[in-house]
Structure formats: structure tokens, C-alpha cells
Amino acid sequence: MIYIDKLLTDEEVKIRRERRLEAMQLQEIEGNPLTPEEVEMFEMFERERWLDERCHEHLMTRAREIAANQTNTAP
């Protein structure tokens, strides 16, 4: 799917960033901090102003790729 003119507003980006930082703190408290790659991905979502649907599509694509690679490398 192509997302051309649908982007988050400045206020929406600000809110998402605040929520992400809070979630990251909770993950760290629980002993499961985000990896640098995960942090970069979420920062990219904010920087590019992606809507939820586009973020979800990106995550699902990555999950499928990882699953396919694990299947291909299984003994």
C-alpha cells in the first residue's frame, strides 16, 4: 500500500514520542529494554510521520521476513 499525503501532525508526533519514551522506561524496568535497532525504528516512524497502519504494515513485513529466514535455516 502507498501512503502519500497521510502524515502525522506535529502534535501527534509529539504525543507518540512521549508515549514511546514512557513505554521504553517501562520495558527497561521490566528487564526487557528495546535494542538500539528497535529504538531507531520507532524514531524513524516518528521522523517520517507514519500513521499506525503504515507502521503495522512495516512490522508485519519484517516479522514475515524473519519467520521465512528462520524456516529456511532450520535443520
Steps between C-alpha positions, in 0.01 A plus 500: 500500500627850422462780752550834327335792674392341827749603766489568872474858620765661720274451802441132419874442463560670836241279670640183344854590603388556860319165501801322347738641759265396781462151351877471466542583868245234594673243278830581669347467848363160397847391390413495131643822352469578132802431286672792328351375172148503646549851639622617158198343331254679728690826461478453123123453527482834682745678269314380190163573668358157415140420588421190707397303193835557330695413818296182539560403137874556543512288817300219342729496197806479725341221705423300184857546374645385832267199511590407143871523576460282809307243300765497228781450748332232713686167511 
